[in-house]
Amino acid sequence: MSVAGERIRVCTPEDLIVLKIVSDRARDREDVTGIIRTQGAGLDRGYLDPLIQGLAAEMGRPDLLDFYRRCLGER
């Protein structure tokens, strides 16, 4: 991506979800929900699903996976 002719790096929607889903802040959870709603089928679920599953397992936080699945409409 470029801004004013300068190349800049940006975070992918998938990586932003990963960064925000571990937070307990309501605003971060709202952001995750909004990103998933906005990006929908455009999300790389092959990348994101195992990453969230592993993160939830490693952190001992099954609530992360439950929240992610609810955002996807799977539960």
BAKEGU-50868 format. One record per atom (N, C-alpha, C): residue in three letters; y, z, x. Coordinates in steps of 0.02 Angstrom, whole numbers, plus 50000, padded with zeros to 5 digits. Atoms other than C-alpha are relative to their C-alpha. Example, Ala and Ser with C-alpha at 12.3 -4.5 7.8 and 13.67 -1.06 7.14 Angstrom:
Ala499415000050045;Ala497755039050615;Ala500605000050045;Ser499414999749958;Ser499475035750684;Ser500555003749961;
***
This chain:
Met499425000050043;Met500005000050000;Met500615000050045;Ser499384999949961;Ser501764997150060;Ser500595002149955;Val499394997850033;Val503425004950013;Val500574998150045;Ala499435002449962;Ala505044997050069;Ala499784996550064;Gly500255003849944;Gly504034985950184;Gly499595004050051;Glu500394995749955;Glu503155000650268;Glu499325001549969;Arg500664998450025;Arg501285002950252;Arg499915007649998;Ile500144992950007;Ile500785020050187;Ile499285000849976;Arg500674998350024;Arg499105028150155;Arg500065004249937;Val500024996050062;Val498695034949984;Val499295002349988;Cys500644997250018;Cys497285045249917;Cys499704996149942;Thr500325003450056;Thr496005036849804;Thr499955004849941;Pro500084995550058;Pro495815043649626;Pro499395004550009;Glu500614996149990;Glu494055049449673;Glu500135005950047;Asp499864994649952;Asp494665059349823;Asp500495005149972;Leu499534995350032;Leu496095066849723;Leu499635004649951;Ile500414996050045;Ile494825072749594;Ile499645005550041;Val500364995249958;Val493805081049733;Val500475005550025;Leu499534995049975;Leu495345089649804;Leu500235004849946;Lys499734995850053;Lys495925096149636;Lys499475003849960;Ile500504996950043;Ile494285100649552;Ile499805007050025;Val500194993549973;Val493985115449669;Val500525005449984;Ser499474995250016;Ser495615123549613;Ser499885003349933;Asp500044996550064;Asp495675136449477;Asp500664999749962;Arg499355000650034;Arg497465131849432;Arg499944995449940;Ala500025004050062;Ala497665125249256;Ala500294993150011;Arg499685006549989;Arg498815111249315;Arg499534995250037;Asp500475004349964;Asp497505104749438;Asp499434997649954;Arg500525001950047;Arg496185104849302;Arg500264994749951;Glu499695005150043;Glu497375095249188;Glu500054993350036;Asp499955006149960;Asp497645082749328;Asp499334996550005;Val500685002949996;Val495765080149349;Val499834996549934;Thr500145002950065;Thr495585077249163;Thr500404993549989;Gly499585005950008;Gly497035064949163;Gly499784994250044;Ile500235005349955;Ile496395055249314;Ile499374996849972;Ile500635002750027;Ile494675053449236;Ile500144995949937;Arg499835003650062;Arg495425048249069;Arg500344993450016;Thr499635006049982;Thr496595035649151;Thr499584994950036;Gln500405004649959;Gln495375028149276;Gln499374997849966;Gly500605001750039;Gly493855028549161;Gly499464996550040;Ala500555003749969;Ala492555015549208;Ala500184997450070;Gly499805002349935;Gly493575011049362;Gly499835004950057;Leu500194995149949;Leu493015026949451;Leu499354997950034;Asp500615001449962;Asp491715024849587;Asp499535005949991;Arg500454994450017;Arg490405036149507;Arg499435000650051;Gly500524999749949;Gly489125031549641;Gly500225004250060;Tyr499704995949947;Tyr490285040049766;Tyr500145007149974;Leu499744993750026;Leu490995053749656;Leu499475004849975;Asp500504995550031;Asp489485060549561;Asp499625004250052;Pro500374995849952;Pro488435065849712;Pro500465004550040;Leu499534995849963;Leu489985072449800;Leu500165006349960;Ile499854994250043;Ile490435083849653;Ile499385004449994;Gln500624996150005;Gln488615089149633;Gln499885004150063;Gly500104996549936;Gly488475093649818;Gly500525005450011;Leu499474995149993;Leu490145102449819;Leu499875006149957;Ala500144994450046;Ala489685113049668;Ala499425004250027;Ala500584996449973;Ala488015117549748;Ala500185004050062;Glu499824996849937;Glu488725121549920;Glu500475005949989;Met499524994750014;Met490115132149846;Met499725005349953;Gly500274995350049;Gly488965140949723;Gly500425000149937;Arg499545000550058;Arg490105134649583;Arg499744994949950;Pro500255004750050;Pro489075126549446;Pro500524998349947;Asp499475001450048;Asp490635127649338;Asp500384993650017;Leu499675006349981;Leu491375113249439;Leu499644994049972;Leu500405005550026;Leu489965101749390;Leu500044999849924;Asp499944999750073;Asp490045107649209;Asp500674997249977;Phe499335002450017;Phe491925104449203;Phe500044992450010;Tyr500005007249985;Tyr491715087249283;Tyr499634996149946;Arg500395003450052;Arg490375082349158;Arg500355000149933;Arg499624999750063;Arg491435088249012;Arg500574995050001;Cys499455004849994;Cys492885077749075;Cys499744992849989;Leu500315006650008;Leu491715062749078;Leu499724999049929;Gly500275000450068;Gly491155066648900;Gly499255000349999;Glu500724999749996;Glu489385070148956;Glu499715006449971;Arg500254993750030;Arg489255087648881;Arg500455002249944;
***
